[in-house]
């Protein structure tokens, strides 16, 4: 992978941007084109909140509370956004290592551990319908909440999946992460209609040129 820094690119999120299989992976995928021309879609803390709402990571009331906090302290919101992006990049490095069958860097694992704990602290255990389940605490509305919840979901929802089902899209200028939940376990693309078709087109044109 190239190490060049991503270009900040405003982006309106839609359903096509949520293909990772979990919000934690979709958060990492807010940078696209890591293998060629990386573009960072989180151009502001407000955009981060927009993403969190579309991803279903947070309900409306906590998002409204975070909007008020960000409006009242823009400098703190910018710093929280920078910390969320640092976590995002550490998680990409960590999951890329796992997808390749390598041990993740200790620094990435340590940051995930610290944020996972914060994510756990953001939950309360409730007795609901005969069982105990974690729910987001109603009074936990600090500016670092999104990163903490991403880390919590990654540990609770993504890492228990078989390592061989964690994939990096093979499409051109993509490198999105996703969990392959297909029955055959042969999914190669984040979205067949986008990266899969692009790859097929490249192979077709390559064959056509070879015939000339």
Kinemage of the C-alpha trace (Angstrom):
@kinemage 1
@onewidth
@group {chain A} dominant
@subgroup {mainchain}
@vectorlist {calphas} color= white
{ca unk a 1} P 0.000 0.000 0.000
{ca unk a 2} L 1.147 3.551 -0.682
{ca unk a 3} L 1.828 5.718 2.327
{ca unk a 4} L 0.732 9.039 0.756
{ca unk a 5} L -1.671 11.064 2.838
{ca unk a 6} L -5.324 11.146 1.737
{ca unk a 7} L -6.906 14.197 0.179
{ca unk a 8} L -9.751 15.604 2.266
{ca unk a 9} L -12.850 15.278 0.114
{ca unk a 10} L -16.377 16.350 1.189
{ca unk a 11} L -18.785 13.477 0.767
{ca unk a 12} L -22.498 12.912 1.272
{ca unk a 13} L -22.873 9.401 2.624
{ca unk a 14} L -25.421 7.023 1.145
{ca unk a 15} L -26.224 3.315 1.296
{ca unk a 16} L -23.408 2.412 -1.122
{ca unk a 17} L -20.880 3.479 1.512
{ca unk a 18} L -21.976 0.864 4.061
{ca unk a 19} L -20.840 -2.487 2.717
{ca unk a 20} L -18.322 -3.631 5.336
{ca unk a 21} L -20.745 -5.777 7.294
{ca unk a 22} L -20.380 -3.710 10.464
{ca unk a 23} L -20.257 -0.014 11.316
{ca unk a 24} L -16.712 -0.445 12.645
{ca unk a 25} L -15.496 -1.496 9.203
{ca unk a 26} L -17.567 1.175 7.489
{ca unk a 27} L -15.832 3.743 9.698
{ca unk a 28} L -12.420 2.565 8.504
{ca unk a 29} L -13.795 2.744 4.967
{ca unk a 30} L -14.374 6.503 5.268
{ca unk a 31} L -10.991 6.617 3.559
{ca unk a 32} L -11.240 5.174 0.066
{ca unk a 33} L -8.594 4.500 -2.554
{ca unk a 34} L -5.845 3.731 -0.059
{ca unk a 35} L -3.965 1.668 -2.650
{ca unk a 36} L -3.709 4.432 -5.247
{ca unk a 37} L -5.337 7.820 -4.609
{ca unk a 38} L -6.561 7.954 -0.991
{ca unk a 39} L -9.470 10.262 -0.224
{ca unk a 40} L -10.679 11.062 3.284
{ca unk a 41} L -14.418 11.688 3.461
{ca unk a 42} L -14.430 13.042 7.032
{ca unk a 43} L -13.828 16.707 6.326
{ca unk a 44} L -15.311 17.920 9.634
{ca unk a 45} L -16.643 16.748 12.977
{ca unk a 46} L -20.138 17.461 11.660
{ca unk a 47} L -19.461 15.010 8.826
{ca unk a 48} L -18.370 12.435 11.380
{ca unk a 49} L -21.706 12.863 13.134
{ca unk a 50} L -23.530 12.585 9.824
{ca unk a 51} L -21.704 9.327 9.174
{ca unk a 52} L -22.530 8.002 12.666
{ca unk a 53} L -26.216 8.631 12.076
{ca unk a 54} L -26.260 6.974 8.657
{ca unk a 55} L -24.276 4.011 9.984
{ca unk a 56} L -26.713 3.474 12.865
{ca unk a 57} L -23.880 3.823 15.342
{ca unk a 58} L -25.727 6.440 17.387
{ca unk a 59} L -29.411 7.325 17.804
{ca unk a 60} L -30.666 10.847 17.147
{ca unk a 61} L -30.577 12.249 20.688
{ca unk a 62} L -26.862 11.575 21.370
{ca unk a 63} L -26.057 13.002 17.927
{ca unk a 64} L -27.998 16.169 18.740
{ca unk a 65} L -26.131 16.443 22.049
{ca unk a 66} L -22.782 16.073 20.260
{ca unk a 67} L -23.798 18.690 17.691
{ca unk a 68} L -24.430 21.126 20.539
{ca unk a 69} L -21.061 20.326 22.120
{ca unk a 70} L -19.229 20.719 18.824
{ca unk a 71} L -20.955 24.032 18.135
{ca unk a 72} L -20.042 25.357 21.570
{ca unk a 73} L -16.404 24.232 21.374
{ca unk a 74} L -15.198 23.924 17.750
{ca unk a 75} L -11.544 23.545 18.766
{ca unk a 76} L -12.344 20.540 20.960
{ca unk a 77} L -14.413 19.038 18.138
{ca unk a 78} L -11.493 19.371 15.708
{ca unk a 79} L -9.198 17.619 18.182
{ca unk a 80} L -11.748 14.839 18.703
{ca unk a 81} L -11.987 14.395 14.925
{ca unk a 82} L -8.196 14.099 14.719
{ca unk a 83} L -8.226 11.428 17.439
{ca unk a 84} L -10.987 9.522 15.636
{ca unk a 85} L -8.939 9.575 12.429
{ca unk a 86} L -5.834 8.373 14.266
{ca unk a 87} L -7.884 5.455 15.578
{ca unk a 88} L -9.248 4.782 12.094
{ca unk a 89} L -5.747 4.515 10.624
{ca unk a 90} L -4.523 2.311 13.472
{ca unk a 91} L -7.469 -0.012 12.936
{ca unk a 92} L -6.779 -0.229 9.208
{ca unk a 93} L -3.190 -1.228 9.929
{ca unk a 94} L -4.350 -3.754 12.534
{ca unk a 95} L -6.991 -5.374 10.327
{ca unk a 96} L -4.760 -5.370 7.258
{ca unk a 97} L -2.248 -7.376 9.263
{ca unk a 98} L -4.913 -9.824 10.408
{ca unk a 99} L -6.241 -10.219 6.851
{ca unk a 100} L -2.705 -11.070 5.732
{ca unk a 101} L -2.179 -13.552 8.572
{ca unk a 102} L 0.327 -11.340 10.392
{ca unk a 103} L 0.476 -10.134 13.989
{ca unk a 104} L -0.776 -6.535 14.284
{ca unk a 105} L 1.574 -3.780 15.512
{ca unk a 106} L 1.587 -3.398 19.278
{ca unk a 107} L 0.778 0.307 19.062
{ca unk a 108} L -2.369 -0.343 17.044
{ca unk a 109} L -3.454 -3.100 19.401
{ca unk a 110} L -2.820 -0.873 22.436
{ca unk a 111} L -4.905 1.966 20.989
{ca unk a 112} L -7.745 -0.431 20.180
{ca unk a 113} L -7.579 -1.828 23.710
{ca unk a 114} L -7.768 1.625 25.277
{ca unk a 115} L -10.693 2.717 23.109
{ca unk a 116} L -12.510 -0.590 23.554
{ca unk a 117} L -12.450 0.003 27.307
{ca unk a 118} L -13.870 3.495 26.781
{ca unk a 119} L -16.567 2.004 24.588
{ca unk a 120} L -17.472 -0.509 27.278
{ca unk a 121} L -17.695 2.319 29.823
{ca unk a 122} L -20.172 4.060 27.544
{ca unk a 123} L -22.623 1.179 28.026
{ca unk a 124} L -24.874 0.090 30.859
{ca unk a 125} L -26.071 -3.442 31.447
{ca unk a 126} L -29.849 -3.696 31.306
{ca unk a 127} L -32.207 -6.565 32.104
{ca unk a 128} L -34.528 -6.754 29.092
{ca unk a 129} L -36.992 -9.528 28.189
{ca unk a 130} L -35.397 -12.076 30.459
{ca unk a 131} L -31.797 -11.342 29.438
{ca unk a 132} L -28.974 -8.934 30.194
{ca unk a 133} L -27.806 -6.737 27.333
{ca unk a 134} L -25.450 -3.751 27.028
{ca unk a 135} L -27.070 -0.466 26.020
{ca unk a 136} L -25.570 2.959 25.426
{ca unk a 137} L -25.728 5.060 28.580
{ca unk a 138} L -28.093 7.980 28.110
{ca unk a 139} L -25.680 10.485 29.689
{ca unk a 140} L -22.561 9.523 27.697
{ca unk a 141} L -22.232 12.279 25.132
{ca unk a 142} L -18.546 13.276 25.010
{ca unk a 143} L -16.886 14.228 21.723
{ca unk a 144} L -14.770 11.036 21.617
{ca unk a 145} L -17.807 8.776 21.858
{ca unk a 146} L -17.845 7.723 18.201
{ca unk a 147} L -14.285 6.412 18.243
{ca unk a 148} L -14.939 4.536 21.475
{ca unk a 149} L -18.054 2.895 20.037
{ca unk a 150} L -16.222 1.927 16.855
{ca unk a 151} L -13.524 0.198 18.903
{ca unk a 152} L -16.152 -1.521 21.047
{ca unk a 153} L -18.003 -2.831 17.993
{ca unk a 154} L -14.784 -3.969 16.368
{ca unk a 155} L -13.871 -6.106 19.363
{ca unk a 156} L -17.381 -7.367 20.012
{ca unk a 157} L -18.683 -7.847 16.454
{ca unk a 158} L -15.813 -8.035 13.971
{ca unk a 159} L -12.862 -9.750 15.641
{ca unk a 160} L -14.884 -12.861 16.629
{ca unk a 161} L -15.413 -13.554 12.906
{ca unk a 162} L -12.994 -16.076 11.340
{ca unk a 163} L -9.836 -14.254 10.259
{ca unk a 164} L -10.033 -15.755 6.782
{ca unk a 165} L -13.396 -14.021 6.271
{ca unk a 166} L -11.883 -10.574 6.807
{ca unk a 167} L -11.095 -9.190 3.350
{ca unk a 168} L -9.658 -6.142 1.615
{ca unk a 169} L -11.430 -5.289 -1.627
{ca unk a 170} L -9.451 -6.224 -4.738
{ca unk a 171} L -11.010 -3.418 -6.756
{ca unk a 172} L -8.925 -0.627 -8.298
{ca unk a 173} L -8.361 2.393 -6.066
{ca unk a 174} L -10.469 0.975 -3.224
{ca unk a 175} L -8.961 -1.148 -0.396
{ca unk a 176} L -12.167 -1.165 1.616
{ca unk a 177} L -12.465 -3.755 4.369
{ca unk a 178} L -15.395 -6.133 4.644
{ca unk a 179} L -16.469 -9.389 6.244
{ca unk a 180} L -17.186 -12.107 3.696
{ca unk a 181} L -20.401 -13.704 4.916
{ca unk a 182} L -21.137 -15.424 1.617
{ca unk a 183} L -21.824 -19.151 1.809
{ca unk a 184} L -18.941 -20.048 -0.495
{ca unk a 185} L -16.532 -17.603 1.133
{ca unk a 186} L -15.295 -16.299 -2.222
{ca unk a 187} L -16.322 -12.649 -2.087
{ca unk a 188} L -13.517 -10.461 -3.475
{ca unk a 189} L -15.182 -7.088 -3.865
{ca unk a 190} L -16.676 -4.573 -1.467
{ca unk a 191} L -19.511 -4.201 -4.004
{ca unk a 192} L -19.816 -6.344 -7.116
{ca unk a 193} L -21.741 -3.589 -8.906
{ca unk a 194} L -18.851 -1.142 -8.413
{ca unk a 195} L -15.425 -2.702 -7.941
{ca unk a 196} L -16.354 -6.121 -9.313
{ca unk a 197} L -17.654 -4.740 -12.592
{ca unk a 198} L -14.681 -2.396 -12.881
{ca unk a 199} L -12.311 -5.339 -12.541
{ca unk a 200} L -14.262 -7.336 -15.138
{ca unk a 201} L -14.100 -4.403 -17.541
{ca unk a 202} L -10.333 -4.111 -17.107
{ca unk a 203} L -9.874 -7.815 -17.847
{ca unk a 204} L -12.123 -7.567 -20.908
{ca unk a 205} L -10.230 -4.620 -22.375
{ca unk a 206} L -6.903 -6.297 -21.627
{ca unk a 207} L -8.012 -9.383 -23.567
{ca unk a 208} L -9.267 -7.239 -26.444
{ca unk a 209} L -5.941 -5.406 -26.679
{ca unk a 210} L -4.085 -8.703 -26.609
{ca unk a 211} L -6.050 -9.884 -29.633
{ca unk a 212} L -5.092 -6.864 -31.719
